[in-house]
Amino acid sequence: MAETPTAAAALRRRTLLTGATLLGAGGLAGGLAKPFISRAHADEPIRIGLLLAKTGDIAPQTEYLANGTYLALAERGNKIGGKPVELVWLDEPSPQGAQQNFQKLAQENKVVAILGGALSSSALAEEATAANLKLPMIIDNAAATDITGKNCNKYTFRLNTPVAVQARMFAPYALNYGKKWYFLTASYAFGQDINKSFHELLAKAGGTAVGNDEVPLNTPDYSSFILKIRQAQPDVVLGGVPAGDLSTFLKQWNELGMKGKIPVCEIAIGDTDIWAVGPQAATGTYTSLWWYKNPANPPEEVKFTQDYQAKYGKPPADKAWMGWITAKSLFESIEKAKSMEPLAIVEALENWRGGSADNPYMYRQGDHQFLLKNLVVQVKDKITDQWDYFDVKATVPEKTADLDALFGSPEANGCKMTAG
């Protein structure tokens, strides 16, 4: 029989690898954390879970997420506070399977925190489990608004900029092409979120949706949708299909002679998505969290790019950086907390800071949303390098002071954070 959340939390408190009686939830408020390292258990590893899909169209992205995570650990000598660290990677086969593997990581592998959440559908299920088991989790990829909106909780942190925020960042650039949009979005949380957010922004701008197709995940043939788009003659195609589906669409878009005739726009492009398209078919304008050739990258991220290139023989995709920065924030927070007690890690994450003076990074305390500026990138007219596909057109918002307002208040986004 599976353990109850209460029993699992108690078991974890008894077996965490500090070698001493760890700080309880009540002690966190009233005293200092117990010693981080004990002589008796100094050689036992700190276990951290990776919960990332190993198969499916998202797998090329999760490989980079994992690579970035492992590189962040290698940069630290595979240790936190002098203790060895072990990463335990389990699959996200489905939302239900992801929940089961979350429980396995917590109850069998005794991890102190989890990094993962490749798809929004799985991440939404995982964060509910994080709250039930009171185990810190950083969602490093999924972008559904509700993750740090109405589903927010004390134990879940999220890196990716929510769909609704990216939509507000990107809508002015899509509107530059005109106000007649054709929507092509996937029929799951990410695509539905894009559809809703951009429809609202288009209506406010006085625009018109001349088509609106919702397509299943892993659609192999987009030709019928492309023919409908060609007939509708929109000013722009507003996409909302993820990962390999976007690659499939763009290849077929090119094969049917549509490249260069109607612009394609979408938020949250993954570098692996556009690399998979190839230079002949690649096209479009997108948002991205990070680009390895962005001249504004701070020195430590330039070094990360160099280290990644040296290790893997190719530059890091945005997902590699996403795996790296979330892992870095977690490792540094555990070290700063000097404890593996869940609430101590949570508190340290709430106070973690990274990035640069021009583009600071942090998890907002009110909803645990990662605040950072996004990039607007456009595929180059002529691609001469197998990795260098983009020109950075803008950083949004321009002013750091505008970040909080652009993301919207936690309360306005529906987050009601509980004490934990």
Secondary structure, 3 states (H helix, E strand, C coil): CCCCHHHHHHHHHHHCCCCCCCCCHHHHHHCCCCCCCCCCCCCCCEEEEEECCCCCCCHHHHHHHHHHHHHHHHHCCCEECCEEEEEEEECCCCHHHHHHHHHHHHHCCCCCCEEECCCHHHHHHHHHHHHHHCCCEEECCCCCHHHCCCCCCCCEEECCCCHHHHHHHHHHHHHCCCCEEEEEEECCHHHHHHHHHHHHHHHHCCCEEEEEEEECCCCCCCHHHHHHHHHHCCCEEEEECCHHHHHHHHHHHHHCCCCCCCCEEECCCCHHHHHHHCCCCCCCEEEECCCCCCCCCCHHHHHHHHHHHHHHCCCCCHHHHHHHHHHHHHHHHHHHHCCCCHHHHHHHHHCCEEECCCCEEEECCCCCEEECCEEEEEECCCCCCCCCCEEEEEEECCCHHHHHHHHCCCCCCCCCCCCC
